[in-house]
Amino acid sequence: MNADVDIYQNKDLFAPVVFREGFNNFQAINANQAWSLLFTGGQEDKQLEGSPELGRFFTYLLVAVGVSTVLWGYFFSRFAPFL
């Protein structure tokens, strides 16, 4: 096997996708791209591109966890002396 390509000359090969020149040129990204960047540590933005429902699921899950945490804290701080 002969590899004539020097992979170390390509600076974008191992860099996170958000630091590449042609990432998105300040365009808005969708929920799938945002969650994919979070889960892969900025390495890939098209990891979850197959189903748009997955991005909405993670977004709604995060909102549900936040709301339930606030409600939990409110109810148990309010009724804690009576328990």
ZADO-1210 file (C-alpha; in nm, 4 decimals, padded with zeros to 6 digits):
<atoms>
<atom x="00.0000" y="00.0000" z="00.0000" code="MET" pos="1"/>
<atom x="00.1367" y="00.3366" z="-00.0998" code="ASN" pos="2"/>
<atom x="00.0011" y="00.6544" z="00.0551" code="ALA" pos="3"/>
<atom x="00.1332" y="00.9611" z="-00.1209" code="ASP" pos="4"/>
<atom x="-00.0870" y="01.1999" z="00.0712" code="VAL" pos="5"/>
<atom x="00.0598" y="01.3670" z="00.3736" code="ASP" pos="6"/>
<atom x="-00.2300" y="01.3805" z="00.6171" code="ILE" pos="7"/>
<atom x="-00.0490" y="01.6188" z="00.8478" code="TYR" pos="8"/>
<atom x="-00.0577" y="01.8988" z="00.5885" code="GLN" pos="9"/>
<atom x="-00.4388" y="01.9185" z="00.6047" code="ASN" pos="10"/>
<atom x="-00.5051" y="02.1338" z="00.9117" code="LYS" pos="11"/>
<atom x="-00.8817" y="02.0717" z="00.8976" code="ASP" pos="12"/>
<atom x="-00.8533" y="01.6955" z="00.9149" code="LEU" pos="13"/>
<atom x="-00.8279" y="01.6676" z="01.2926" code="PHE" pos="14"/>
<atom x="-00.9755" y="02.0061" z="01.3877" code="ALA" pos="15"/>
<atom x="-01.3280" y="02.0380" z="01.5268" code="PRO" pos="16"/>
<atom x="-01.5855" y="02.1160" z="01.2620" code="VAL" pos="17"/>
<atom x="-01.6766" y="02.4511" z="01.4196" code="VAL" pos="18"/>
<atom x="-01.3262" y="02.5843" z="01.3539" code="PHE" pos="19"/>
<atom x="-01.3171" y="02.4865" z="00.9868" code="ARG" pos="20"/>
<atom x="-01.3354" y="02.7605" z="00.7242" code="GLU" pos="21"/>
<atom x="-01.6508" y="02.6459" z="00.5492" code="GLY" pos="22"/>
<atom x="-01.8568" y="02.5419" z="00.8513" code="PHE" pos="23"/>
<atom x="-02.1719" y="02.7488" z="00.8093" code="ASN" pos="24"/>
<atom x="-02.0695" y="03.1122" z="00.7443" code="ASN" pos="25"/>
<atom x="-02.2838" y="03.2403" z="01.0337" code="PHE" pos="26"/>
<atom x="-02.6011" y="03.0686" z="00.9167" code="GLN" pos="27"/>
<atom x="-02.8493" y="02.9334" z="01.1663" code="ALA" pos="28"/>
<atom x="-02.8128" y="02.5660" z="01.2581" code="ILE" pos="29"/>
<atom x="-03.0983" y="02.3319" z="01.3389" code="ASN" pos="30"/>
<atom x="-03.1539" y="02.1316" z="01.6572" code="ALA" pos="31"/>
<atom x="-02.9967" y="01.8152" z="01.5140" code="ASN" pos="32"/>
<atom x="-02.6749" y="01.9962" z="01.4279" code="GLN" pos="33"/>
<atom x="-02.6613" y="02.1603" z="01.7702" code="ALA" pos="34"/>
<atom x="-02.7100" y="01.8337" z="01.9588" code="TRP" pos="35"/>
<atom x="-02.4673" y="01.6550" z="01.7293" code="SER" pos="36"/>
<atom x="-02.2009" y="01.9175" z="01.7987" code="LEU" pos="37"/>
<atom x="-02.2641" y="01.8827" z="02.1714" code="LEU" pos="38"/>
<atom x="-02.2523" y="01.5022" z="02.1776" code="PHE" pos="39"/>
<atom x="-01.9412" y="01.4757" z="01.9575" code="THR" pos="40"/>
<atom x="-01.7541" y="01.7572" z="02.1263" code="GLY" pos="41"/>
<atom x="-01.7636" y="01.9796" z="01.8186" code="GLY" pos="42"/>
<atom x="-01.6163" y="01.7151" z="01.5896" code="GLN" pos="43"/>
<atom x="-01.9149" y="01.6434" z="01.3652" code="GLU" pos="44"/>
<atom x="-02.2334" y="01.8358" z="01.2893" code="ASP" pos="45"/>
<atom x="-02.4107" y="01.5753" z="01.0767" code="LYS" pos="46"/>
<atom x="-02.4063" y="01.2801" z="01.3156" code="GLN" pos="47"/>
<atom x="-02.7805" y="01.3016" z="01.3927" code="LEU" pos="48"/>
<atom x="-02.8886" y="01.4192" z="01.0470" code="GLU" pos="49"/>
<atom x="-03.1047" y="01.1145" z="00.9770" code="GLY" pos="50"/>
<atom x="-03.4092" y="01.1998" z="01.1850" code="SER" pos="51"/>
<atom x="-03.5220" y="01.5527" z="01.2760" code="PRO" pos="52"/>
<atom x="-03.7411" y="01.4096" z="01.5526" code="GLU" pos="53"/>
<atom x="-03.4295" y="01.3155" z="01.7483" code="LEU" pos="54"/>
<atom x="-03.3246" y="01.6801" z="01.7828" code="GLY" pos="55"/>
<atom x="-03.6705" y="01.7771" z="01.9024" code="ARG" pos="56"/>
<atom x="-03.6716" y="01.4853" z="02.1471" code="PHE" pos="57"/>
<atom x="-03.3470" y="01.5980" z="02.3124" code="PHE" pos="58"/>
<atom x="-03.4674" y="01.9594" z="02.3231" code="THR" pos="59"/>
<atom x="-03.7992" y="01.8691" z="02.4845" code="TYR" pos="60"/>
<atom x="-03.6239" y="01.6309" z="02.7229" code="LEU" pos="61"/>
<atom x="-03.3969" y="01.9125" z="02.8382" code="LEU" pos="62"/>
<atom x="-03.6970" y="02.1434" z="02.8865" code="VAL" pos="63"/>
<atom x="-03.8854" y="01.8723" z="03.0783" code="ALA" pos="64"/>
<atom x="-03.5898" y="01.8106" z="03.3103" code="VAL" pos="65"/>
<atom x="-03.5602" y="02.1846" z="03.3759" code="GLY" pos="66"/>
<atom x="-03.9311" y="02.2305" z="03.4477" code="VAL" pos="67"/>
<atom x="-03.9491" y="01.9250" z="03.6715" code="SER" pos="68"/>
<atom x="-03.6421" y="02.0427" z="03.8648" code="THR" pos="69"/>
<atom x="-03.7979" y="02.3833" z="03.9258" code="VAL" pos="70"/>
<atom x="-04.1295" y="02.2303" z="04.0335" code="LEU" pos="71"/>
<atom x="-03.9549" y="01.9769" z="04.2560" code="TRP" pos="72"/>
<atom x="-03.7563" y="02.2513" z="04.4261" code="GLY" pos="73"/>
<atom x="-04.0623" y="02.4718" z="04.4702" code="TYR" pos="74"/>
<atom x="-04.2856" y="02.2054" z="04.6220" code="PHE" pos="75"/>
<atom x="-04.0277" y="02.0512" z="04.8520" code="PHE" pos="76"/>
<atom x="-03.8935" y="02.3826" z="04.9754" code="SER" pos="77"/>
<atom x="-04.2477" y="02.4999" z="05.0456" code="ARG" pos="78"/>
<atom x="-04.3677" y="02.1858" z="05.2246" code="PHE" pos="79"/>
<atom x="-04.0413" y="02.0666" z="05.3786" code="ALA" pos="80"/>
<atom x="-04.1092" y="02.1966" z="05.7320" code="PRO" pos="81"/>
<atom x="-04.4414" y="02.0124" z="05.7403" code="PHE" pos="82"/>
<atom x="-04.3017" y="01.6758" z="05.6352" code="LEU" pos="83"/>
</atoms>
